[in-house]
Amino acid sequence: MANQTIDDLPTPALILDRAILRRNLKRMSDRLRTAGVVLRPHLKTAKSVQVGRMAVEGHDGRITVSTLAEARYFAEGGFTDILYGVGIVPSKLAAVTELRRQGTNLRVVTDNLSVAKAIAEAATDGDTFSVLIEIDSGAGRAGLPSPELPGLLDIARLLHNAPGVELAGVMTHAGHSYHESTPDGIAATAKPIATRSRRADRARTARLKSIRSCMS
C-alpha cells in the first residue's frame, strides 16, 4: 500500500529490518558454535515461525517458548523440540500431553517437589514427559534458591525413578544479565551462574543423567 505508515498497521505487528536481523542471528550462531554451546533460541518476542527458522538455521532446531499457545503455534510450524520455559503447573499437564502425543518433544520445567509428583503421576497409559529442574542463577525470579538449591536431589531422584519421565537436566534464566553492558559486568554475572550450575551437578554425583540449559 503506497503511503502506508506504522500507524496504519493492525496490531500486534512484527516490524523488522531483515539485514539487521540476519546479522544479529549470525553473530549469535557463530559465537555459540565457537563456544561449543548448543543453541536453543527463545522466541517469545519474535513469535514468528519464519524468524524461528532463521534463528535455528545450521543448528538442530530446538527452541524455547513462554506459553502453551506459542508452543502450539511453533509445533504447527514444524518445530519438534520445544522447551516451555515457565514453571509448569499440574492443570497444564493435559495440554502438554496433547502436544507430545502429536510428536512434539515439549519439555517442561519445575522447581517444586509436589509438581514433580504430579508429573510422575500423569505419566501413564504411554504418556511421557521430559523435565528440567529450574535453578535460580541470581535473578531471584524462579527456580530453586541458590546457593543451597534445597530439594534438588529429591526432585531429581523422583523424576529419574518415575516410569515415563525423562529427567532432562537443569536450566536457569539469567534475566538480570540484561542490565550488564560491560565485559566486567557480564563476567561478574556469569561467575555465580557457573558456580550454581556446578552445584547442580550434584545430581551427577547421585548417578543421575543430567544436561544443562541456560537462557538469557
C-alpha positions as CSV (number, residue, x, y, z in Angstrom):
1,M,0.0,0.0,0.0
2,A,1.5,3.3,-1.1
3,N,1.8,5.9,1.7
4,Q,1.2,3.3,4.4
5,T,2.7,4.2,7.8
6,I,3.2,2.3,11.0
7,D,0.0,3.8,12.4
8,D,-1.9,2.0,9.6
9,L,-0.8,-1.5,10.6
10,P,-3.1,-3.6,12.7
11,T,-1.6,-4.7,16.0
12,P,0.1,-6.7,17.1
13,A,2.5,-6.5,14.2
14,L,6.1,-7.5,13.9
15,I,8.4,-5.0,12.1
16,L,11.9,-6.0,11.4
17,D,14.9,-4.8,9.5
18,R,15.9,-8.1,7.7
19,A,19.5,-7.1,7.3
20,I,19.9,-6.3,11.0
21,L,18.0,-9.5,11.9
22,R,20.2,-11.7,9.8
23,R,23.4,-10.0,11.1
24,N,22.3,-10.5,14.7
25,L,21.3,-14.1,14.2
26,K,24.6,-14.9,12.5
27,R,26.5,-13.3,15.3
28,M,24.6,-15.3,17.9
29,S,25.0,-18.5,16.0
30,D,28.7,-18.1,15.3
31,R,29.5,-17.2,19.0
32,L,27.7,-20.2,20.4
33,R,29.2,-22.6,17.8
34,T,32.7,-21.3,18.6
35,A,32.0,-21.8,22.3
36,G,30.7,-25.3,21.7
37,V,27.3,-24.4,23.2
38,V,24.0,-25.8,21.8
39,L,21.6,-23.1,20.5
40,R,18.1,-23.0,21.8
41,P,16.7,-19.5,21.0
42,H,13.8,-18.1,23.0
43,L,11.1,-17.0,20.5
44,K,8.7,-15.3,22.9
45,T,9.5,-11.9,21.4
46,A,9.6,-12.8,17.7
47,K,6.5,-15.1,17.8
48,S,7.3,-15.9,14.2
49,V,7.9,-19.2,12.6
50,Q,9.8,-17.5,9.8
51,V,12.1,-15.8,12.3
52,G,12.4,-19.0,14.3
53,R,13.6,-20.9,11.2
54,M,16.2,-18.3,10.5
55,A,17.3,-18.4,14.1
56,V,18.0,-22.1,14.1
57,E,19.5,-22.3,10.6
58,G,22.6,-24.5,10.7
59,H,21.6,-25.9,14.2
60,D,19.4,-28.8,15.3
61,G,16.2,-26.7,15.5
62,R,15.4,-26.7,19.2
63,I,13.7,-23.6,20.6
64,T,12.2,-22.1,23.8
65,V,8.7,-20.5,24.4
66,S,6.9,-18.9,27.2
67,T,3.3,-20.0,26.7
68,L,1.5,-23.1,25.6
69,A,-0.1,-21.0,22.8
70,E,3.4,-20.3,21.5
71,A,4.2,-24.0,21.8
72,R,1.2,-25.0,19.7
73,Y,2.0,-22.3,17.1
74,F,5.6,-23.3,16.6
75,A,4.7,-27.0,16.7
76,E,2.3,-26.4,13.8
77,G,5.2,-24.6,12.1
78,G,7.3,-27.8,12.2
79,F,9.4,-27.3,15.3
80,T,9.7,-30.6,17.2
81,D,11.9,-29.9,20.2
82,I,10.4,-27.1,22.3
83,L,11.2,-26.1,25.9
84,Y,8.2,-24.5,27.7
85,G,10.4,-22.3,29.8
86,V,7.9,-21.3,32.6
87,G,7.4,-23.5,35.6
88,I,4.7,-26.0,34.8
89,V,1.5,-26.3,36.9
90,P,-0.4,-29.6,37.1
91,S,-3.5,-28.1,35.4
92,K,-1.5,-27.7,32.2
93,L,-0.1,-31.2,32.0
94,A,-3.0,-32.4,29.9
95,A,-2.2,-29.7,27.3
96,V,1.4,-30.7,27.3
97,T,0.4,-34.3,26.8
98,E,-1.7,-33.4,23.9
99,L,1.2,-31.8,22.1
100,R,3.6,-34.6,22.9
101,R,1.1,-37.1,21.5
102,Q,1.3,-35.2,18.2
103,G,5.0,-35.8,18.0
104,T,6.4,-32.6,19.6
105,N,9.0,-33.1,22.3
106,L,7.6,-30.4,24.5
107,R,9.8,-30.2,27.6
108,V,8.7,-28.7,30.9
109,V,10.5,-27.2,33.9
110,T,9.8,-27.3,37.6
111,D,11.4,-26.3,40.9
112,N,8.7,-28.0,43.0
113,L,8.6,-31.5,44.5
114,S,4.8,-31.6,44.6
115,V,4.6,-30.6,40.9
116,A,7.3,-33.3,40.1
117,K,5.0,-35.8,41.8
118,A,2.1,-34.7,39.7
119,I,4.2,-35.1,36.6
120,A,5.1,-38.6,37.6
121,E,1.5,-39.5,38.3
122,A,0.4,-38.1,34.9
123,A,2.9,-40.3,33.0
124,T,0.5,-43.2,32.5
125,D,-1.0,-45.1,29.6
126,G,2.0,-44.5,27.4
127,D,2.1,-40.7,28.0
128,T,5.6,-39.4,28.8
129,F,7.3,-36.2,30.0
130,S,10.7,-34.6,29.6
131,V,11.5,-32.4,32.6
132,L,14.3,-29.9,33.5
133,I,14.7,-28.7,37.1
134,E,15.0,-24.9,37.3
135,I,17.6,-23.3,39.5
136,D,17.9,-19.6,40.4
137,S,21.0,-18.0,39.0
138,G,20.7,-14.7,40.7
139,A,17.6,-13.0,39.4
140,G,15.5,-14.2,42.3
141,R,12.6,-14.8,40.0
142,A,12.1,-18.5,39.8
143,G,14.0,-21.7,40.4
144,L,15.5,-23.4,43.5
145,P,17.1,-20.8,45.6
146,S,20.9,-20.5,45.4
147,P,23.4,-21.4,46.7
148,E,21.7,-24.1,48.7
149,L,19.4,-25.5,45.9
150,P,17.2,-27.1,48.5
151,G,15.3,-30.2,47.3
152,L,17.3,-30.5,44.1
153,L,18.2,-34.2,44.7
154,D,14.8,-35.1,46.0
155,I,13.2,-33.7,42.8
156,A,15.8,-35.2,40.6
157,R,15.5,-38.7,42.1
158,L,11.7,-38.6,41.9
159,L,11.8,-37.7,38.2
160,H,14.6,-40.1,37.4
161,N,12.8,-43.0,39.0
162,A,9.4,-42.3,37.6
163,P,8.4,-44.5,34.6
164,G,7.7,-42.5,31.6
165,V,9.6,-39.4,32.8
166,E,12.9,-38.2,31.4
167,L,15.0,-36.1,33.7
168,A,16.5,-33.9,31.0
169,G,18.7,-31.9,33.3
170,V,18.8,-28.4,34.9
171,M,18.0,-25.0,33.5
172,T,18.3,-21.4,34.6
173,H,17.3,-18.0,33.3
174,A,19.8,-15.2,33.9
175,G,17.4,-12.3,33.2
176,H,19.4,-10.0,35.4
177,S,22.3,-10.2,32.9
178,Y,20.3,-7.9,30.6
179,H,21.3,-4.9,32.7
180,E,25.0,-5.5,32.1
181,S,26.8,-4.0,29.1
182,T,30.5,-4.0,30.1
183,P,32.9,-7.0,30.0
184,D,33.4,-6.8,33.8
185,G,29.7,-6.6,34.5
186,I,29.0,-9.6,32.2
187,A,31.8,-11.6,33.8
188,A,30.5,-10.8,37.3
189,T,27.1,-12.0,36.4
190,A,28.4,-15.1,34.6
191,K,30.6,-16.3,37.5
192,P,27.8,-17.2,40.0
193,I,25.8,-18.8,37.2
194,A,28.7,-21.1,36.5
195,T,29.1,-21.8,40.3
196,R,25.5,-22.6,40.7
197,S,25.5,-24.8,37.6
198,R,28.4,-26.8,39.1
199,R,26.5,-27.2,42.3
200,A,23.6,-28.5,40.3
201,D,26.0,-31.2,39.1
202,R,25.5,-32.8,42.5
203,A,22.8,-34.7,40.5
204,R,25.7,-36.3,38.6
205,T,27.3,-37.5,41.8
206,A,24.0,-39.1,42.6
207,R,24.3,-41.1,39.3
208,L,21.5,-39.2,37.6
209,K,21.9,-38.3,34.0
210,S,21.9,-34.5,33.6
211,I,22.2,-31.8,31.0
212,R,22.3,-28.0,31.4
213,S,20.3,-25.3,29.8
214,C,20.8,-21.6,30.3
215,M,18.6,-18.9,28.9
216,S,19.5,-15.2,28.8
